[in-house]
Amino acid sequence: MTAQEKALEAPFLKEAVEGVLYVDQLKEYAHGQVVILSASLEDKITFKVWTTTGNNWSETKSAESAPSVMVFDIPADIFTKNMQPGAGANLQYSVKRGKQDLGESPATKIRLEK
């Protein structure tokens, strides 16, 4: 497998518009999505979110198909808690196959707005 084939695509947030998440429009969850073309069944995907206001969240799921498109339900309060002007969030995921770490995606930066 070449380095290009192994490279992970950046995750995205379904509710974000041009890199901005309008937190007042969130209901219960925001939805982080990853597309992993080189996924194998049972790969472990860990999706992470951290904000500039000190909130952190992560969840690990197993790939159920190959290639795989996975959606992670991120609680809205991760983005709304301690909200302040200029706040932002980073989204990133990592892939593990058995005991082997296959790497981390590039981080996606999202601006948070009311």
C-alpha positions as CSV (number, residue, x, y, z in Angstrom):
1,M,0.0,0.0,0.0
2,T,1.4,3.4,-0.9
3,A,1.6,6.4,1.4
4,Q,-1.1,8.0,-0.5
5,E,-3.4,5.0,-0.2
6,K,-2.7,4.9,3.6
7,A,-3.4,8.7,4.1
8,L,-6.6,9.3,6.0
9,E,-9.0,11.9,4.8
10,A,-9.9,14.8,7.2
11,P,-13.2,14.3,9.1
12,F,-16.1,16.7,8.7
13,L,-19.1,18.0,10.7
14,K,-22.4,17.6,8.8
15,E,-23.9,20.7,10.5
16,A,-21.0,23.0,9.7
17,V,-21.4,25.5,6.9
18,E,-18.2,26.7,5.3
19,G,-16.2,25.8,8.4
20,V,-18.6,27.4,10.8
21,L,-20.9,25.6,13.3
22,Y,-23.9,27.7,14.5
23,V,-24.3,26.2,17.9
24,D,-27.7,27.8,18.6
25,Q,-29.1,25.7,15.7
26,L,-27.9,22.4,17.3
27,K,-30.5,20.2,18.9
28,E,-29.2,17.2,20.8
29,Y,-26.2,16.2,18.6
30,A,-23.8,17.3,15.9
31,H,-22.7,14.6,13.5
32,G,-19.0,14.0,12.7
33,Q,-18.4,11.9,9.7
34,V,-15.3,10.0,8.4
35,V,-14.8,8.2,5.1
36,I,-12.1,5.5,5.3
37,L,-11.4,4.0,1.9
38,S,-8.9,1.5,3.2
39,A,-10.9,0.3,6.2
40,S,-11.0,-3.4,7.1
41,L,-13.8,-5.0,9.1
42,E,-13.3,-4.5,12.8
43,D,-10.8,-1.6,12.5
44,K,-11.2,0.6,15.5
45,I,-11.9,4.2,14.7
46,T,-11.6,6.8,17.5
47,F,-13.2,10.2,16.7
48,K,-12.0,13.1,18.9
49,V,-13.3,16.6,19.4
50,W,-11.6,19.3,21.5
51,T,-12.6,22.9,21.8
52,T,-10.7,26.1,22.6
53,T,-13.0,26.5,25.6
54,G,-11.6,23.3,27.2
55,N,-14.3,20.7,26.2
56,N,-13.2,17.3,25.1
57,W,-15.1,14.2,23.7
58,S,-14.1,11.0,22.0
59,E,-15.8,7.8,20.9
60,T,-14.5,4.5,19.5
61,K,-16.4,2.4,17.0
62,S,-15.6,-0.7,14.9
63,A,-15.8,-0.5,11.2
64,E,-18.7,-2.6,10.0
65,S,-17.9,-2.4,6.2
66,A,-15.0,-1.9,4.0
67,P,-14.6,0.8,2.7
68,S,-16.4,2.5,5.6
69,V,-18.4,5.7,6.1
70,M,-18.9,6.3,9.8
71,V,-21.1,8.9,11.6
72,F,-20.4,9.9,15.2
73,D,-23.1,11.6,17.3
74,I,-21.3,14.4,19.2
75,P,-23.3,15.8,22.1
76,A,-24.2,19.5,21.4
77,D,-23.0,20.6,24.8
78,I,-19.4,19.8,23.8
79,F,-19.7,22.8,21.5
80,T,-22.0,25.0,23.6
81,K,-20.6,24.6,27.1
82,N,-18.4,27.7,28.1
83,M,-19.2,29.2,24.7
84,Q,-17.4,32.6,24.1
85,P,-16.6,34.8,21.1
86,G,-13.9,33.4,18.9
87,A,-14.3,29.9,20.1
88,G,-13.4,27.0,17.9
89,A,-13.2,23.2,17.7
90,N,-11.0,20.6,16.2
91,L,-12.1,17.2,14.9
92,Q,-9.8,14.3,14.3
93,Y,-9.9,10.5,14.1
94,S,-7.4,7.7,14.4
95,V,-7.5,4.1,13.1
96,K,-6.2,1.0,14.8
97,R,-6.1,-2.5,13.2
98,G,-5.5,-5.0,15.9
99,K,-2.6,-3.7,17.9
100,Q,-1.3,-1.6,15.0
101,D,-1.9,2.1,14.9
102,L,-2.7,3.1,11.2
103,G,-2.4,6.8,11.9
104,E,-4.4,9.9,12.6
105,S,-6.3,12.1,10.1
106,P,-5.5,15.7,9.6
107,A,-7.4,17.8,12.1
108,T,-10.5,19.8,10.8
109,K,-10.9,23.2,12.4
110,I,-14.4,24.5,12.9
111,R,-15.3,28.0,14.1
112,L,-18.1,28.1,16.7
113,E,-20.7,30.9,16.4
114,K,-24.0,31.5,18.3
